[in-house]
């Protein structure tokens, strides 16, 4: 994979209100929105089979890089972690390798800033489009309010917007700056966040559940 340029080009700044929190979103070198063609198509060519995603993997290269598991996907608070949680939290050790769970094109790299008073101030999003309807979003949460740490996590990305990746390719090195650092991983189909179960390959689902049960023996991946 080609090396990431060290120059960060900021092309868009927007503000979003989440509950009562003002969030600044900075898109780094935005690639024409969602990189869908003008006729509403998205064509990966012969890079991979894009009709059906049923072979999604995990985001870690080595299970030993996971230091705990505290939250899967939930549409209800009736779950072990006690809250609605639209994604899976991968709690990675510092300097862990992060890999592509699906093949596709990197269409967005965006930093969200929750403000100077937030302990977990920054989320660095990497969005990969698999096909016209399916994207995955890696929300890197280094758990810091220090701008230099955020900048360092951005520098540790091995991809740029526009890059094509295959499942298993390295996309980043993870920065664990704070005690609760993790990647919040989301699967979007037709712009709705989904439980990842149905997209996972059989061996990948087994790997993910074995990892989860090594920390939480009775937990499921998803709660509806």
C-alpha positions in Angstrom: 0.0 0.0 0.0 1.3 3.4 -0.9 2.6 5.5 2.1 0.4 8.2 3.5 1.3 11.8 2.7 2.4 13.8 5.7 0.6 16.9 4.5 -2.9 17.2 5.9 -5.3 19.2 3.7 -8.3 20.6 5.5 -11.1 21.3 3.0 -14.3 21.5 5.1 -15.3 22.5 8.6 -18.8 21.9 9.9 -20.6 22.0 13.2 -23.0 19.3 14.5 -25.1 19.3 17.6 -25.1 15.9 19.4 -27.6 16.0 22.3 -26.3 19.1 24.1 -22.7 18.8 23.0 -21.3 21.0 20.2 -19.1 18.9 18.0 -16.6 20.3 15.5 -16.0 18.0 12.5 -13.0 18.6 10.3 -12.8 16.5 7.1 -9.3 15.8 6.0 -8.9 16.0 2.3 -12.5 15.0 1.5 -12.9 12.9 -1.6 -16.0 14.2 -3.3 -18.5 13.3 -0.6 -19.2 9.5 -0.6 -17.4 8.9 -3.9 -20.5 7.6 -5.6 -20.6 8.3 -9.3 -23.0 10.9 -10.7 -25.3 8.2 -11.9 -25.6 6.8 -8.4 -23.2 3.9 -8.9 -20.1 2.7 -7.2 -17.8 0.3 -9.1 -14.8 -1.4 -7.6 -13.9 -3.0 -10.9 -12.2 -6.3 -10.6 -10.6 -5.6 -7.2 -13.1 -7.8 -5.3 -16.6 -9.2 -5.5 -18.9 -6.5 -4.3 -22.4 -8.1 -4.6 -22.7 -9.5 -1.1 -20.8 -8.9 2.1 -20.7 -12.1 4.0 -17.0 -12.3 4.8 -16.3 -9.4 7.0 -13.4 -9.8 9.4 -12.2 -8.3 12.6 -10.1 -5.1 12.8 -7.2 -6.5 14.8 -4.2 -8.5 13.4 -3.4 -10.2 16.7 -6.0 -11.1 19.4 -3.4 -10.5 22.0 -3.6 -6.8 21.1 -7.1 -6.6 22.7 -6.9 -5.7 26.3 -10.6 -5.9 27.3 -14.1 -5.9 25.8 -16.8 -3.6 27.2 -19.4 -3.1 24.5 -21.0 -4.7 21.4 -23.9 -3.6 19.3 -27.2 -2.9 21.1 -30.5 -1.3 20.2 -31.7 -1.5 23.8 -30.4 -0.8 27.3 -31.4 -4.4 28.2 -27.8 -5.6 27.6 -24.8 -6.2 29.7 -23.3 -2.7 29.2 -26.7 -1.1 30.0 -27.1 1.4 27.1 -27.9 1.6 23.4 -24.6 1.2 21.6 -24.5 1.4 17.8 -21.3 -0.5 17.1 -18.5 -2.7 18.5 -15.7 -1.4 20.7 -12.3 -2.8 20.0 -10.1 -2.0 22.9 -6.6 -2.1 21.5 -3.2 -1.8 23.1 -0.9 1.0 22.1 1.0 0.4 18.8 -1.5 -2.3 17.7 -1.9 -3.0 14.0 -5.4 -2.1 12.7 -6.5 -3.9 9.6 -9.3 -3.6 7.0 -12.3 -5.7 8.0 -13.7 -5.4 4.4 -12.3 -4.6 1.0 -13.3 -1.2 -0.4 -12.3 2.4 -1.0 -11.5 4.9 1.7 -14.0 7.6 1.2 -13.8 9.8 4.3 -11.2 10.6 7.0 -12.7 13.0 9.5 -11.9 14.3 13.0 -14.7 15.1 15.4 -13.8 17.4 18.3 -16.1 17.4 21.4 -14.4 20.4 22.9 -11.6 21.2 25.3 -13.5 20.1 28.4 -14.1 16.6 27.1 -11.9 13.8 28.5 -12.5 11.8 25.3 -12.3 14.8 23.1 -11.5 13.4 19.6 -12.9 10.7 17.3 -10.9 10.1 14.1 -13.2 8.5 11.6 -12.0 6.3 8.7 -14.9 5.3 6.4 -14.5 2.5 3.8 -17.1 1.9 1.1 -17.6 -1.8 0.1 -20.5 -1.2 -2.3 -23.2 1.3 -3.1 -25.2 0.4 0.1 -22.5 -0.8 2.6 -19.8 1.2 4.4 -17.8 0.6 7.6 -16.7 3.3 9.9 -13.7 3.0 12.2 -14.0 5.7 14.9 -10.6 5.9 16.5 -10.9 7.1 20.1 -7.4 7.5 21.6 -9.1 8.9 24.7 -7.4 12.2 25.1 -8.1 15.9 25.1 -4.6 16.8 23.9 -4.4 18.0 20.3 -1.0 16.6 19.8 -2.2 13.1 20.5 -5.1 13.5 18.0 -2.6 14.7 15.4 -0.3 11.7 16.2 -3.2 9.3 15.6 -3.9 10.9 12.3 -0.2 10.5 11.4 -0.4 6.8 12.3 -3.0 6.2 9.5 -1.5 4.2 6.6 -4.2 5.2 4.1 -5.5 8.3 2.4 -8.9 9.1 1.0 -9.2 7.5 -2.4 -7.1 4.4 -1.5 -8.4 1.0 -2.2 -7.9 -1.7 0.4 -8.3 -5.4 0.6 -9.6 -7.3 3.7 -6.6 -7.7 6.0 -4.6 -4.8 4.8 -3.0 -2.6 7.4 -4.8 0.7 7.6 -3.3 2.2 10.8 -1.4 1.8 14.0 -3.5 2.5 17.1 -2.6 5.1 19.6 -3.7 4.3 23.2 -3.3 7.7 24.9 -5.9 7.1 27.7 -7.1 4.3 29.8 -10.4 3.7 27.8 -9.0 4.1 24.3 -10.7 2.0 21.7 -12.0 1.8 18.1 -15.8 2.2 17.8 -16.6 0.1 14.7 -19.9 0.6 12.8 -21.4 -1.1 9.8 -23.8 1.1 7.8 -26.2 -0.4 5.2 -28.4 2.1 3.4 -27.3 4.7 6.0 -28.6 2.6 8.9 -26.2 1.2 11.5 -26.5 -2.6 11.7 -25.5 -5.5 13.9 -22.3 -6.8 12.2 -23.2 -10.5 12.7 -24.8 -11.2 9.3 -21.8 -9.6 7.5 -19.1 -11.7 9.2 -17.5 -14.7 7.7 -18.0 -17.9 9.6 -14.4 -18.2 10.8 -14.3 -14.4 11.5 -17.5 -14.6 13.7 -15.9 -17.5 15.6 -12.8 -15.5 16.2 -14.7 -12.4 17.3 -16.9 -14.4 19.7 -13.9 -16.2 21.2 -12.2 -12.9 21.8 -15.4 -11.5 23.5 -15.9 -14.6 25.6 -12.3 -14.5 26.8 -13.3 -11.3 28.6 -17.1 -11.7 29.0 -18.0 -15.4 28.8 -21.8 -14.9 28.7 -22.1 -11.9 26.4 -23.6 -11.9 22.9 -22.4 -9.7 20.1 -25.7 -8.0 19.5 -28.8 -7.2 21.5 -32.0 -6.1 19.8 
